[in-house]
Amino acid sequence: MILLDLFPGGVLQLWDSIAHGYWHARRLTFLMGGLYHKLEWVRMVGDMIFILVGAVPIALGVLRSMGKRDAVPPA
């Protein structure tokens, strides 16, 4: 995510803000057009890795532990 989106996007914004001013680099037309917008879509690769490797196993572990907790009779 950092290598595919955040760093290159930040460099593009920095370059544009130096060339045209800060507010030009923050406009919606800059953020939703051209290479910057394509980098936002590339970010989906990093997001999916985070979801599949991090969030899904934790959610499954929580659900399994909640199921086992209900199966144990009270003492």
mmCIF file of the N, C-alpha and C atoms, coordinates in Angstrom:
data_MODEL
# 
_entry.id   MODEL 
# 
loop_
_atom_site.group_PDB 
_atom_site.id 
_atom_site.type_symbol 
_atom_site.label_atom_id 
_atom_site.label_alt_id 
_atom_site.label_comp_id 
_atom_site.label_asym_id 
_atom_site.label_entity_id 
_atom_site.label_seq_id 
_atom_site.pdbx_PDB_ins_code 
_atom_site.Cartn_x 
_atom_site.Cartn_y 
_atom_site.Cartn_z 
_atom_site.occupancy 
_atom_site.B_iso_or_equiv 
_atom_site.pdbx_formal_charge 
_atom_site.auth_seq_id 
_atom_site.auth_comp_id 
_atom_site.auth_asym_id 
_atom_site.auth_atom_id 
_atom_site.pdbx_PDB_model_num 
ATOM 1   N N  . MET A 1 1  ? 0.826   -1.174  0.000   1.00 0.00 ? 1  MET A N  1 
ATOM 2   C CA . MET A 1 1  ? 0.000   0.000   0.000   1.00 0.00 ? 1  MET A CA 1 
ATOM 3   C C  . MET A 1 1  ? 0.886   1.259   0.000   1.00 0.00 ? 1  MET A C  1 
ATOM 4   N N  . ILE A 1 2  ? 1.926   1.218   0.786   1.00 0.00 ? 2  ILE A N  1 
ATOM 5   C CA . ILE A 1 2  ? 2.813   2.382   0.850   1.00 0.00 ? 2  ILE A CA 1 
ATOM 6   C C  . ILE A 1 2  ? 3.572   2.541   -0.461  1.00 0.00 ? 2  ILE A C  1 
ATOM 7   N N  . LEU A 1 3  ? 4.099   1.429   -0.982  1.00 0.00 ? 3  LEU A N  1 
ATOM 8   C CA . LEU A 1 3  ? 4.913   1.506   -2.194  1.00 0.00 ? 3  LEU A CA 1 
ATOM 9   C C  . LEU A 1 3  ? 4.081   1.746   -3.451  1.00 0.00 ? 3  LEU A C  1 
ATOM 10  N N  . LEU A 1 4  ? 2.852   1.227   -3.486  1.00 0.00 ? 4  LEU A N  1 
ATOM 11  C CA . LEU A 1 4  ? 2.051   1.345   -4.699  1.00 0.00 ? 4  LEU A CA 1 
ATOM 12  C C  . LEU A 1 4  ? 1.185   2.589   -4.741  1.00 0.00 ? 4  LEU A C  1 
ATOM 13  N N  . ASP A 1 5  ? 0.824   3.158   -3.575  1.00 0.00 ? 5  ASP A N  1 
ATOM 14  C CA . ASP A 1 5  ? -0.112  4.280   -3.599  1.00 0.00 ? 5  ASP A CA 1 
ATOM 15  C C  . ASP A 1 5  ? 0.360   5.495   -2.813  1.00 0.00 ? 5  ASP A C  1 
ATOM 16  N N  . LEU A 1 6  ? 0.647   5.324   -1.545  1.00 0.00 ? 6  LEU A N  1 
ATOM 17  C CA . LEU A 1 6  ? 0.878   6.487   -0.695  1.00 0.00 ? 6  LEU A CA 1 
ATOM 18  C C  . LEU A 1 6  ? 2.125   7.275   -1.088  1.00 0.00 ? 6  LEU A C  1 
ATOM 19  N N  . PHE A 1 7  ? 3.235   6.603   -1.292  1.00 0.00 ? 7  PHE A N  1 
ATOM 20  C CA . PHE A 1 7  ? 4.462   7.319   -1.662  1.00 0.00 ? 7  PHE A CA 1 
ATOM 21  C C  . PHE A 1 7  ? 4.368   7.952   -3.048  1.00 0.00 ? 7  PHE A C  1 
ATOM 22  N N  . PRO A 1 8  ? 3.987   7.186   -4.094  1.00 0.00 ? 8  PRO A N  1 
ATOM 23  C CA . PRO A 1 8  ? 3.896   7.831   -5.419  1.00 0.00 ? 8  PRO A CA 1 
ATOM 24  C C  . PRO A 1 8  ? 2.835   8.929   -5.465  1.00 0.00 ? 8  PRO A C  1 
ATOM 25  N N  . GLY A 1 9  ? 1.709   8.727   -4.787  1.00 0.00 ? 9  GLY A N  1 
ATOM 26  C CA . GLY A 1 9  ? 0.677   9.763   -4.761  1.00 0.00 ? 9  GLY A CA 1 
ATOM 27  C C  . GLY A 1 9  ? 1.154   11.011  -4.054  1.00 0.00 ? 9  GLY A C  1 
ATOM 28  N N  . GLY A 1 10 ? 1.894   10.836  -2.974  1.00 0.00 ? 10 GLY A N  1 
ATOM 29  C CA . GLY A 1 10 ? 2.449   11.986  -2.268  1.00 0.00 ? 10 GLY A CA 1 
ATOM 30  C C  . GLY A 1 10 ? 3.465   12.733  -3.092  1.00 0.00 ? 10 GLY A C  1 
ATOM 31  N N  . VAL A 1 11 ? 4.274   11.997  -3.843  1.00 0.00 ? 11 VAL A N  1 
ATOM 32  C CA . VAL A 1 11 ? 5.259   12.643  -4.717  1.00 0.00 ? 11 VAL A CA 1 
ATOM 33  C C  . VAL A 1 11 ? 4.544   13.432  -5.816  1.00 0.00 ? 11 VAL A C  1 
ATOM 34  N N  . LEU A 1 12 ? 3.480   12.858  -6.383  1.00 0.00 ? 12 LEU A N  1 
ATOM 35  C CA . LEU A 1 12 ? 2.717   13.582  -7.409  1.00 0.00 ? 12 LEU A CA 1 
ATOM 36  C C  . LEU A 1 12 ? 2.094   14.853  -6.849  1.00 0.00 ? 12 LEU A C  1 
ATOM 37  N N  . GLN A 1 13 ? 1.520   14.760  -5.657  1.00 0.00 ? 13 GLN A N  1 
ATOM 38  C CA . GLN A 1 13 ? 0.932   15.951  -5.046  1.00 0.00 ? 13 GLN A CA 1 
ATOM 39  C C  . GLN A 1 13 ? 1.994   16.992  -4.711  1.00 0.00 ? 13 GLN A C  1 
ATOM 40  N N  . LEU A 1 14 ? 3.126   16.551  -4.208  1.00 0.00 ? 14 LEU A N  1 
ATOM 41  C CA . LEU A 1 14 ? 4.207   17.490  -3.906  1.00 0.00 ? 14 LEU A CA 1 
ATOM 42  C C  . LEU A 1 14 ? 4.677   18.196  -5.170  1.00 0.00 ? 14 LEU A C  1 
ATOM 43  N N  . TRP A 1 15 ? 4.876   17.439  -6.222  1.00 0.00 ? 15 TRP A N  1 
ATOM 44  C CA . TRP A 1 15 ? 5.331   18.009  -7.486  1.00 0.00 ? 15 TRP A CA 1 
ATOM 45  C C  . TRP A 1 15 ? 4.317   19.032  -8.010  1.00 0.00 ? 15 TRP A C  1 
ATOM 46  N N  . ASP A 1 16 ? 3.026   18.695  -7.941  1.00 0.00 ? 16 ASP A N  1 
ATOM 47  C CA . ASP A 1 16 ? 1.994   19.602  -8.428  1.00 0.00 ? 16 ASP A CA 1 
ATOM 48  C C  . ASP A 1 16 ? 1.867   20.836  -7.542  1.00 0.00 ? 16 ASP A C  1 
ATOM 49  N N  . SER A 1 17 ? 2.012   20.662  -6.232  1.00 0.00 ? 17 SER A N  1 
ATOM 50  C CA . SER A 1 17 ? 1.905   21.818  -5.343  1.00 0.00 ? 17 SER A CA 1 
ATOM 51  C C  . SER A 1 17 ? 3.090   22.766  -5.520  1.00 0.00 ? 17 SER A C  1 
ATOM 52  N N  . ILE A 1 18 ? 4.252   22.240  -5.841  1.00 0.00 ? 18 ILE A N  1 
ATOM 53  C CA . ILE A 1 18 ? 5.407   23.106  -6.104  1.00 0.00 ? 18 ILE A CA 1 
ATOM 54  C C  . ILE A 1 18 ? 5.217   23.848  -7.432  1.00 0.00 ? 18 ILE A C  1 
ATOM 55  N N  . ALA A 1 19 ? 4.686   23.139  -8.426  1.00 0.00 ? 19 ALA A N  1 
ATOM 56  C CA . ALA A 1 19 ? 4.530   23.746  -9.749  1.00 0.00 ? 19 ALA A CA 1 
ATOM 57  C C  . ALA A 1 19 ? 3.357   24.718  -9.827  1.00 0.00 ? 19 ALA A C  1 
ATOM 58  N N  . HIS A 1 20 ? 2.211   24.368  -9.199  1.00 0.00 ? 20 HIS A N  1 
ATOM 59  C CA . HIS A 1 20 ? 0.993   25.166  -9.382  1.00 0.00 ? 20 HIS A CA 1 
ATOM 60  C C  . HIS A 1 20 ? 0.410   25.736  -8.095  1.00 0.00 ? 20 HIS A C  1 
ATOM 61  N N  . GLY A 1 21 ? 0.939   25.370  -6.947  1.00 0.00 ? 21 GLY A N  1 
ATOM 62  C CA . GLY A 1 21 ? 0.400   25.862  -5.685  1.00 0.00 ? 21 GLY A CA 1 
ATOM 63  C C  . GLY A 1 21 ? -0.332  24.765  -4.927  1.00 0.00 ? 21 GLY A C  1 
ATOM 64  N N  . TYR A 1 22 ? -0.418  24.964  -3.623  1.00 0.00 ? 22 TYR A N  1 
ATOM 65  C CA . TYR A 1 22 ? -1.000  23.960  -2.738  1.00 0.00 ? 22 TYR A CA 1 
ATOM 66  C C  . TYR A 1 22 ? -2.449  23.642  -3.090  1.00 0.00 ? 22 TYR A C  1 
ATOM 67  N N  . TRP A 1 23 ? -3.249  24.674  -3.346  1.00 0.00 ? 23 TRP A N  1 
ATOM 68  C CA . TRP A 1 23 ? -4.672  24.445  -3.572  1.00 0.00 ? 23 TRP A CA 1 
ATOM 69  C C  . TRP A 1 23 ? -4.935  23.720  -4.878  1.00 0.00 ? 23 TRP A C  1 
ATOM 70  N N  . HIS A 1 24 ? -4.055  23.849  -5.843  1.00 0.00 ? 24 HIS A N  1 
ATOM 71  C CA . HIS A 1 24 ? -4.240  23.105  -7.093  1.00 0.00 ? 24 HIS A CA 1 
ATOM 72  C C  . HIS A 1 24 ? -4.071  21.607  -6.851  1.00 0.00 ? 24 HIS A C  1 
ATOM 73  N N  . ALA A 1 25 ? -3.134  21.245  -5.991  1.00 0.00 ? 25 ALA A N  1 
ATOM 74  C CA . ALA A 1 25 ? -2.890  19.828  -5.703  1.00 0.00 ? 25 ALA A CA 1 
ATOM 75  C C  . ALA A 1 25 ? -3.975  19.221  -4.829  1.00 0.00 ? 25 ALA A C  1 
ATOM 76  N N  . ARG A 1 26 ? -4.805  20.047  -4.195  1.00 0.00 ? 26 ARG A N  1 
ATOM 77  C CA . ARG A 1 26 ? -5.881  19.552  -3.335  1.00 0.00 ? 26 ARG A CA 1 
ATOM 78  C C  . ARG A 1 26 ? -7.245  19.599  -4.016  1.00 0.00 ? 26 ARG A C  1 
ATOM 79  N N  . ARG A 1 27 ? -7.302  20.098  -5.239  1.00 0.00 ? 27 ARG A N  1 
ATOM 80  C CA . ARG A 1 27 ? -8.582  20.181  -5.947  1.00 0.00 ? 27 ARG A CA 1 
ATOM 81  C C  . ARG A 1 27 ? -9.080  18.791  -6.320  1.00 0.00 ? 27 ARG A C  1 
ATOM 82  N N  . LEU A 1 28 ? -10.395 18.688  -6.411  1.00 0.00 ? 28 LEU A N  1 
ATOM 83  C CA . LEU A 1 28 ? -11.009 17.423  -6.782  1.00 0.00 ? 28 LEU A CA 1 
ATOM 84  C C  . LEU A 1 28 ? -10.638 17.017  -8.202  1.00 0.00 ? 28 LEU A C  1 
ATOM 85  N N  . THR A 1 29 ? -10.458 17.970  -9.068  1.00 0.00 ? 29 THR A N  1 
ATOM 86  C CA . THR A 1 29 ? -10.077 17.633  -10.447 1.00 0.00 ? 29 THR A CA 1 
ATOM 87  C C  . THR A 1 29 ? -8.703  16.976  -10.507 1.00 0.00 ? 29 THR A C  1 
ATOM 88  N N  . PHE A 1 30 ? -7.799  17.386  -9.625  1.00 0.00 ? 30 PHE A N  1 
ATOM 89  C CA . PHE A 1 30 ? -6.481  16.741  -9.578  1.00 0.00 ? 30 PHE A CA 1 
ATOM 90  C C  . PHE A 1 30 ? -6.583  15.361  -8.932  1.00 0.00 ? 30 PHE A C  1 
ATOM 91  N N  . LEU A 1 31 ? -7.336  15.267  -7.846  1.00 0.00 ? 31 LEU A N  1 
ATOM 92  C CA . LEU A 1 31 ? -7.420  14.005  -7.109  1.00 0.00 ? 31 LEU A CA 1 
ATOM 93  C C  . LEU A 1 31 ? -8.189  12.923  -7.866  1.00 0.00 ? 31 LEU A C  1 
ATOM 94  N N  . MET A 1 32 ? -9.145  13.313  -8.687  1.00 0.00 ? 32 MET A N  1 
ATOM 95  C CA . MET A 1 32 ? -9.981  12.329  -9.375  1.00 0.00 ? 32 MET A CA 1 
ATOM 96  C C  . MET A 1 32 ? -9.617  12.166  -10.848 1.00 0.00 ? 32 MET A C  1 
ATOM 97  N N  . GLY A 1 33 ? -8.481  12.644  -11.250 1.00 0.00 ? 33 GLY A N  1 
ATOM 98  C CA . GLY A 1 33 ? -8.113  12.527  -12.656 1.00 0.00 ? 33 GLY A CA 1 
ATOM 99  C C  . GLY A 1 33 ? -6.663  12.111  -12.822 1.00 0.00 ? 33 GLY A C  1 
ATOM 100 N N  . GLY A 1 34 ? -6.384  11.530  -13.946 1.00 0.00 ? 34 GLY A N  1 
ATOM 101 C CA . GLY A 1 34 ? -5.013  11.217  -14.319 1.00 0.00 ? 34 GLY A CA 1 
ATOM 102 C C  . GLY A 1 34 ? -4.381  10.094  -13.516 1.00 0.00 ? 34 GLY A C  1 
ATOM 103 N N  . LEU A 1 35 ? -3.078  10.199  -13.368 1.00 0.00 ? 35 LEU A N  1 
ATOM 104 C CA . LEU A 1 35 ? -2.282  9.158   -12.722 1.00 0.00 ? 35 LEU A CA 1 
ATOM 105 C C  . LEU A 1 35 ? -2.617  9.011   -11.240 1.00 0.00 ? 35 LEU A C  1 
ATOM 106 N N  . TYR A 1 36 ? -2.931  10.120  -10.574 1.00 0.00 ? 36 TYR A N  1 
ATOM 107 C CA . TYR A 1 36 ? -3.254  10.055  -9.144  1.00 0.00 ? 36 TYR A CA 1 
ATOM 108 C C  . TYR A 1 36 ? -4.467  9.160   -8.899  1.00 0.00 ? 36 TYR A C  1 
ATOM 109 N N  . HIS A 1 37 ? -5.475  9.279   -9.735  1.00 0.00 ? 37 HIS A N  1 
ATOM 110 C CA . HIS A 1 37 ? -6.683  8.447   -9.594  1.00 0.00 ? 37 HIS A CA 1 
ATOM 111 C C  . HIS A 1 37 ? -6.377  6.979   -9.888  1.00 0.00 ? 37 HIS A C  1 
ATOM 112 N N  . LYS A 1 38 ? -5.523  6.710   -10.839 1.00 0.00 ? 38 LYS A N  1 
ATOM 113 C CA . LYS A 1 38 ? -5.134  5.328   -11.136 1.00 0.00 ? 38 LYS A CA 1 
ATOM 114 C C  . LYS A 1 38 ? -4.383  4.708   -9.958  1.00 0.00 ? 38 LYS A C  1 
ATOM 115 N N  . LEU A 1 39 ? -3.560  5.505   -9.282  1.00 0.00 ? 39 LEU A N  1 
ATOM 116 C CA . LEU A 1 39 ? -2.847  4.997   -8.105  1.00 0.00 ? 39 LEU A CA 1 
ATOM 117 C C  . LEU A 1 39 ? -3.810  4.644   -6.976  1.00 0.00 ? 39 LEU A C  1 
ATOM 118 N N  . GLU A 1 40 ? -4.907  5.365   -6.870  1.00 0.00 ? 40 GLU A N  1 
ATOM 119 C CA . GLU A 1 40 ? -5.911  5.030   -5.862  1.00 0.00 ? 40 GLU A CA 1 
ATOM 120 C C  . GLU A 1 40 ? -6.513  3.649   -6.134  1.00 0.00 ? 40 GLU A C  1 
ATOM 121 N N  . TRP A 1 41 ? -6.707  3.307   -7.392  1.00 0.00 ? 41 TRP A N  1 
ATOM 122 C CA . TRP A 1 41 ? -7.231  1.987   -7.732  1.00 0.00 ? 41 TRP A CA 1 
ATOM 123 C C  . TRP A 1 41 ? -6.192  0.897   -7.496  1.00 0.00 ? 41 TRP A C  1 
ATOM 124 N N  . VAL A 1 42 ? -4.913  1.210   -7.701  1.00 0.00 ? 42 VAL A N  1 
ATOM 125 C CA . VAL A 1 42 ? -3.853  0.237   -7.444  1.00 0.00 ? 42 VAL A CA 1 
ATOM 126 C C  . VAL A 1 42 ? -3.777  -0.070  -5.949  1.00 0.00 ? 42 VAL A C  1 
ATOM 127 N N  . ARG A 1 43 ? -4.170  0.888   -5.129  1.00 0.00 ? 43 ARG A N  1 
ATOM 128 C CA . ARG A 1 43 ? -4.163  0.697   -3.678  1.00 0.00 ? 43 ARG A CA 1 
ATOM 129 C C  . ARG A 1 43 ? -5.035  -0.482  -3.253  1.00 0.00 ? 43 ARG A C  1 
ATOM 130 N N  . MET A 1 44 ? -6.011  -0.825  -4.076  1.00 0.00 ? 44 MET A N  1 
ATOM 131 C CA . MET A 1 44 ? -6.912  -1.931  -3.747  1.00 0.00 ? 44 MET A CA 1 
ATOM 132 C C  . MET A 1 44 ? -6.134  -3.237  -3.551  1.00 0.00 ? 44 MET A C  1 
ATOM 133 N N  . VAL A 1 45 ? -5.018  -3.401  -4.232  1.00 0.00 ? 45 VAL A N  1 
ATOM 134 C CA . VAL A 1 45 ? -4.203  -4.613  -4.071  1.00 0.00 ? 45 VAL A CA 1 
ATOM 135 C C  . VAL A 1 45 ? -3.704  -4.714  -2.628  1.00 0.00 ? 45 VAL A C  1 
ATOM 136 N N  . GLY A 1 46 ? -3.147  -3.644  -2.105  1.00 0.00 ? 46 GLY A N  1 
ATOM 137 C CA . GLY A 1 46 ? -2.673  -3.635  -0.723  1.00 0.00 ? 46 GLY A CA 1 
ATOM 138 C C  . GLY A 1 46 ? -3.801  -3.788  0.274   1.00 0.00 ? 46 GLY A C  1 
ATOM 139 N N  . ASP A 1 47 ? -4.928  -3.170  -0.008  1.00 0.00 ? 47 ASP A N  1 
ATOM 140 C CA . ASP A 1 47 ? -6.084  -3.290  0.883   1.00 0.00 ? 47 ASP A CA 1 
ATOM 141 C C  . ASP A 1 47 ? -6.590  -4.728  0.951   1.00 0.00 ? 47 ASP A C  1 
ATOM 142 N N  . MET A 1 48 ? -6.640  -5.394  -0.191  1.00 0.00 ? 48 MET A N  1 
ATOM 143 C CA . MET A 1 48 ? -7.129  -6.780  -0.209  1.00 0.00 ? 48 MET A CA 1 
ATOM 144 C C  . MET A 1 48 ? -6.174  -7.715  0.535   1.00 0.00 ? 48 MET A C  1 
ATOM 145 N N  . ILE A 1 49 ? -4.880  -7.480  0.409   1.00 0.00 ? 49 ILE A N  1 
ATOM 146 C CA . ILE A 1 49 ? -3.914  -8.288  1.156   1.00 0.00 ? 49 ILE A CA 1 
ATOM 147 C C  . ILE A 1 49 ? -4.121  -8.089  2.651   1.00 0.00 ? 49 ILE A C  1 
ATOM 148 N N  . PHE A 1 50 ? -4.305  -6.847  3.077   1.00 0.00 ? 50 PHE A N  1 
ATOM 149 C CA . PHE A 1 50 ? -4.543  -6.558  4.492   1.00 0.00 ? 50 PHE A CA 1 
ATOM 150 C C  . PHE A 1 50 ? -5.814  -7.237  4.982   1.00 0.00 ? 50 PHE A C  1 
ATOM 151 N N  . ILE A 1 51 ? -6.878  -7.184  4.194   1.00 0.00 ? 51 ILE A N  1 
ATOM 152 C CA . ILE A 1 51 ? -8.148  -7.783  4.598   1.00 0.00 ? 51 ILE A CA 1 
ATOM 153 C C  . ILE A 1 51 ? -8.040  -9.296  4.666   1.00 0.00 ? 51 ILE A C  1 
ATOM 154 N N  . LEU A 1 52 ? -7.467  -9.908  3.644   1.00 0.00 ? 52 LEU A N  1 
ATOM 155 C CA . LEU A 1 52 ? -7.429  -11.369 3.586   1.00 0.00 ? 52 LEU A CA 1 
ATOM 156 C C  . LEU A 1 52 ? -6.447  -11.975 4.584   1.00 0.00 ? 52 LEU A C  1 
ATOM 157 N N  . VAL A 1 53 ? -5.321  -11.319 4.821   1.00 0.00 ? 53 VAL A N  1 
ATOM 158 C CA . VAL A 1 53 ? -4.300  -11.884 5.699   1.00 0.00 ? 53 VAL A CA 1 
ATOM 159 C C  . VAL A 1 53 ? -4.478  -11.422 7.141   1.00 0.00 ? 53 VAL A C  1 
ATOM 160 N N  . GLY A 1 54 ? -5.101  -10.272 7.356   1.00 0.00 ? 54 GLY A N  1 
ATOM 161 C CA . GLY A 1 54 ? -5.208  -9.729  8.703   1.00 0.00 ? 54 GLY A CA 1 
ATOM 162 C C  . GLY A 1 54 ? -6.593  -9.783  9.301   1.00 0.00 ? 54 GLY A C  1 
ATOM 163 N N  . ALA A 1 55 ? -7.541  -9.147  8.659   1.00 0.00 ? 55 ALA A N  1 
ATOM 164 C CA . ALA A 1 55 ? -8.862  -8.968  9.259   1.00 0.00 ? 55 ALA A CA 1 
ATOM 165 C C  . ALA A 1 55 ? -9.708  -10.240 9.235   1.00 0.00 ? 55 ALA A C  1 
ATOM 166 N N  . VAL A 1 56 ? -9.688  -10.976 8.152   1.00 0.00 ? 56 VAL A N  1 
ATOM 167 C CA . VAL A 1 56 ? -10.524 -12.181 8.051   1.00 0.00 ? 56 VAL A CA 1 
ATOM 168 C C  . VAL A 1 56 ? -10.113 -13.248 9.071   1.00 0.00 ? 56 VAL A C  1 
ATOM 169 N N  . PRO A 1 57 ? -8.824  -13.572 9.238   1.00 0.00 ? 57 PRO A N  1 
ATOM 170 C CA . PRO A 1 57 ? -8.475  -14.566 10.258  1.00 0.00 ? 57 PRO A CA 1 
ATOM 171 C C  . PRO A 1 57 ? -8.844  -14.130 11.680  1.00 0.00 ? 57 PRO A C  1 
ATOM 172 N N  . ILE A 1 58 ? -8.716  -12.858 11.984  1.00 0.00 ? 58 ILE A N  1 
ATOM 173 C CA . ILE A 1 58 ? -9.096  -12.385 13.321  1.00 0.00 ? 58 ILE A CA 1 
ATOM 174 C C  . ILE A 1 58 ? -10.599 -12.530 13.511  1.00 0.00 ? 58 ILE A C  1 
ATOM 175 N N  . ALA A 1 59 ? -11.386 -12.146 12.510  1.00 0.00 ? 59 ALA A N  1 
ATOM 176 C CA . ALA A 1 59 ? -12.844 -12.273 12.613  1.00 0.00 ? 59 ALA A CA 1 
ATOM 177 C C  . ALA A 1 59 ? -13.256 -13.737 12.757  1.00 0.00 ? 59 ALA A C  1 
ATOM 178 N N  . LEU A 1 60 ? -12.629 -14.629 12.007  1.00 0.00 ? 60 LEU A N  1 
ATOM 179 C CA . LEU A 1 60 ? -12.951 -16.055 12.128  1.00 0.00 ? 60 LEU A CA 1 
ATOM 180 C C  . LEU A 1 60 ? -12.575 -16.591 13.512  1.00 0.00 ? 60 LEU A C  1 
ATOM 181 N N  . GLY A 1 61 ? -11.434 -16.158 14.035  1.00 0.00 ? 61 GLY A N  1 
ATOM 182 C CA . GLY A 1 61 ? -11.033 -16.588 15.376  1.00 0.00 ? 61 GLY A CA 1 
ATOM 183 C C  . GLY A 1 61 ? -12.001 -16.116 16.445  1.00 0.00 ? 61 GLY A C  1 
ATOM 184 N N  . VAL A 1 62 ? -12.478 -14.907 16.320  1.00 0.00 ? 62 VAL A N  1 
ATOM 185 C CA . VAL A 1 62 ? -13.456 -14.384 17.282  1.00 0.00 ? 62 VAL A CA 1 
ATOM 186 C C  . VAL A 1 62 ? -14.758 -15.168 17.197  1.00 0.00 ? 62 VAL A C  1 
ATOM 187 N N  . LEU A 1 63 ? -15.226 -15.422 15.995  1.00 0.00 ? 63 LEU A N  1 
ATOM 188 C CA . LEU A 1 63 ? -16.464 -16.179 15.836  1.00 0.00 ? 63 LEU A CA 1 
ATOM 189 C C  . LEU A 1 63 ? -16.341 -17.602 16.374  1.00 0.00 ? 63 LEU A C  1 
ATOM 190 N N  . ARG A 1 64 ? -15.197 -18.247 16.135  1.00 0.00 ? 64 ARG A N  1 
ATOM 191 C CA . ARG A 1 64 ? -14.988 -19.605 16.649  1.00 0.00 ? 64 ARG A CA 1 
ATOM 192 C C  . ARG A 1 64 ? -14.934 -19.615 18.170  1.00 0.00 ? 64 ARG A C  1 
ATOM 193 N N  . SER A 1 65 ? -14.283 -18.631 18.770  1.00 0.00 ? 65 SER A N  1 
ATOM 194 C CA . SER A 1 65 ? -14.189 -18.591 20.219  1.00 0.00 ? 65 SER A CA 1 
ATOM 195 C C  . SER A 1 65 ? -15.546 -18.289 20.848  1.00 0.00 ? 65 SER A C  1 
ATOM 196 N N  . MET A 1 66 ? -16.366 -17.498 20.202  1.00 0.00 ? 66 MET A N  1 
ATOM 197 C CA . MET A 1 66 ? -17.701 -17.225 20.726  1.00 0.00 ? 66 MET A CA 1 
ATOM 198 C C  . MET A 1 66 ? -18.576 -18.475 20.647  1.00 0.00 ? 66 MET A C  1 
ATOM 199 N N  . GLY A 1 67 ? -18.396 -19.265 19.600  1.00 0.00 ? 67 GLY A N  1 
ATOM 200 C CA . GLY A 1 67 ? -19.153 -20.510 19.477  1.00 0.00 ? 67 GLY A CA 1 
ATOM 201 C C  . GLY A 1 67 ? -18.752 -21.509 20.528  1.00 0.00 ? 67 GLY A C  1 
ATOM 202 N N  . LYS A 1 68 ? -17.478 -21.612 20.842  1.00 0.00 ? 68 LYS A N  1 
ATOM 203 C CA . LYS A 1 68 ? -16.999 -22.535 21.870  1.00 0.00 ? 68 LYS A CA 1 
ATOM 204 C C  . LYS A 1 68 ? -17.426 -22.076 23.251  1.00 0.00 ? 68 LYS A C  1 
ATOM 205 N N  . ARG A 1 69 ? -17.502 -20.779 23.475  1.00 0.00 ? 69 ARG A N  1 
ATOM 206 C CA . ARG A 1 69 ? -17.906 -20.261 24.780  1.00 0.00 ? 69 ARG A CA 1 
ATOM 207 C C  . ARG A 1 69 ? -19.345 -20.649 25.094  1.00 0.00 ? 69 ARG A C  1 
ATOM 208 N N  . ASP A 1 70 ? -20.207 -20.624 24.105  1.00 0.00 ? 70 ASP A N  1 
ATOM 209 C CA . ASP A 1 70 ? -21.622 -20.985 24.314  1.00 0.00 ? 70 ASP A CA 1 
ATOM 210 C C  . ASP A 1 70 ? -21.802 -22.485 24.523  1.00 0.00 ? 70 ASP A C  1 
ATOM 211 N N  . ALA A 1 71 ? -20.879 -23.293 24.003  1.00 0.00 ? 71 ALA A N  1 
ATOM 212 C CA . ALA A 1 71 ? -21.015 -24.731 24.119  1.00 0.00 ? 71 ALA A CA 1 
ATOM 213 C C  . ALA A 1 71 ? -20.613 -25.263 25.496  1.00 0.00 ? 71 ALA A C  1 
ATOM 214 N N  . VAL A 1 72 ? -19.863 -24.511 26.268  1.00 0.00 ? 72 VAL A N  1 
ATOM 215 C CA . VAL A 1 72 ? -19.407 -24.960 27.588  1.00 0.00 ? 72 VAL A CA 1 
ATOM 216 C C  . VAL A 1 72 ? -20.523 -24.742 28.607  1.00 0.00 ? 72 VAL A C  1 
ATOM 217 N N  . PRO A 1 73 ? -20.906 -25.811 29.353  1.00 0.00 ? 73 PRO A N  1 
ATOM 218 C CA . PRO A 1 73 ? -21.956 -25.632 30.356  1.00 0.00 ? 73 PRO A CA 1 
ATOM 219 C C  . PRO A 1 73 ? -21.456 -24.782 31.519  1.00 0.00 ? 73 PRO A C  1 
ATOM 220 N N  . PRO A 1 74 ? -22.335 -23.995 32.113  1.00 0.00 ? 74 PRO A N  1 
ATOM 221 C CA . PRO A 1 74 ? -21.918 -23.149 33.231  1.00 0.00 ? 74 PRO A CA 1 
ATOM 222 C C  . PRO A 1 74 ? -21.544 -23.985 34.438  1.00 0.00 ? 74 PRO A C  1 
ATOM 223 N N  . ALA A 1 75 ? -20.590 -23.505 35.214  1.00 0.00 ? 75 ALA A N  1 
ATOM 224 C CA . ALA A 1 75 ? -20.106 -24.249 36.382  1.00 0.00 ? 75 ALA A CA 1 
ATOM 225 C C  . ALA A 1 75 ? -20.958 -24.040 37.594  1.00 0.00 ? 75 ALA A C  1 
# 
